[in-house]
Amino acid sequence: MHPLEHARTSAKLWGGEPEDYLVVHEWLDAPKEHFGDWRHRAMRHHSQGIFECERALGRTLKLSNGREVPVRYVAEQHVREDCAGIIPSMSDWFRNIKREAWMARGYPIRVAEAPAGE
């Protein structure tokens, strides 16, 4: 769904105008800048992403009608709409990542020794 469609649903649920909610829905969908398909959801469409949204945008939204609505409720609505009615955990998304060799192969970083006297 487009952020505006999510915002229209938010306005029906809690009042105000769709524009009052766009900041939340656009924040959740910002990873679309990198992934233009459903994979963008793995970045923020989970329980931890909802709490990050609240930390980033504040605990409540002040609507044009003066009412305050918890950001968490709006973010939960967005995630449920996009994820078949559930709020997945981050591990729900990441456990399905296919392991590649480069992901687990570390290497030591050597720090040059400082010259004597420094």
C-alpha positions in Angstrom: 0.0 0.0 0.0 1.0 3.6 -0.6 1.6 5.7 2.6 -1.4 7.8 1.7 -3.7 4.7 1.7 -2.4 3.8 5.1 -3.0 7.4 6.2 -6.6 7.3 5.0 -7.2 4.2 7.1 -5.6 5.9 10.1 -7.9 8.9 9.7 -11.0 6.6 9.6 -9.8 4.9 12.8 -8.7 7.9 14.9 -10.1 11.0 13.2 -8.3 14.0 11.7 -7.0 14.2 8.2 -4.9 11.6 6.3 -2.1 14.2 6.1 -1.9 14.1 10.0 -0.6 10.5 9.7 1.7 10.6 6.7 4.9 11.2 8.8 4.4 7.7 10.4 3.6 5.9 7.2 6.4 7.5 5.2 8.9 6.7 8.0 7.9 3.0 7.9 8.1 2.9 4.1 11.4 4.9 3.8 13.4 1.7 3.0 11.6 1.6 -0.3 14.3 4.0 -1.4 16.6 0.9 -1.5 14.2 -2.0 -2.2 11.3 -1.2 -4.4 9.5 -4.4 -3.6 8.2 -6.2 -0.5 11.7 -6.7 0.9 11.8 -3.1 2.2 9.4 -4.3 5.0 12.2 -6.4 6.6 13.8 -3.1 7.7 11.0 -1.6 9.8 7.8 -3.7 9.5 8.3 -5.6 12.8 7.8 -5.0 16.5 11.3 -3.4 17.0 10.6 -1.1 14.0 7.4 0.1 15.6 9.3 1.1 18.8 12.0 2.8 16.6 9.2 4.7 14.9 8.0 5.9 18.3 11.5 6.9 19.3 12.1 8.8 16.0 8.7 10.6 15.8 7.6 10.9 19.5 5.0 9.1 21.5 2.0 10.8 20.0 0.8 12.6 16.9 -1.1 15.8 17.4 -3.9 15.7 14.8 -5.4 18.7 13.0 -8.6 18.3 15.1 -6.5 18.7 18.3 -6.7 15.0 19.3 -3.5 13.1 20.2 -3.0 9.6 18.9 -0.2 7.2 20.0 2.4 6.8 17.2 2.7 3.1 18.2 -1.0 2.5 17.4 -0.6 4.1 14.0 2.6 2.1 13.2 1.0 -1.1 14.4 -1.9 -0.5 12.0 0.5 0.0 9.1 2.4 -3.1 9.8 -0.7 -5.2 10.2 -2.1 -3.9 6.9 1.1 -4.9 5.1 1.8 -8.2 6.9 -1.4 -10.2 6.7 -2.8 -8.9 10.0 0.2 -9.7 12.2 3.1 -7.8 13.7 6.2 -10.0 13.1 9.4 -9.8 15.1 12.7 -8.8 13.6 13.8 -12.4 13.9 10.7 -13.6 11.9 12.1 -11.6 9.0 15.8 -12.3 9.4 15.6 -16.1 10.0 14.7 -16.4 6.4 17.8 -14.7 5.0 19.8 -17.1 2.9 23.3 -17.3 4.4 26.1 -16.2 2.1 29.8 -16.8 2.9 30.7 -13.1 3.1 28.1 -12.7 5.9 30.0 -14.9 8.4 33.6 -14.6 7.4 35.3 -12.0 9.5 38.9 -10.9 9.3 41.2 -9.2 11.8 41.8 -5.5 11.3 45.4 -4.8 12.1 46.2 -1.4 13.7 49.7 -0.1 12.8 51.8 0.3 15.9 52.5 3.9 16.8 56.1 5.0 16.5 58.1 4.9 19.8 57.7 8.1 21.8 54.1 8.8 20.9 
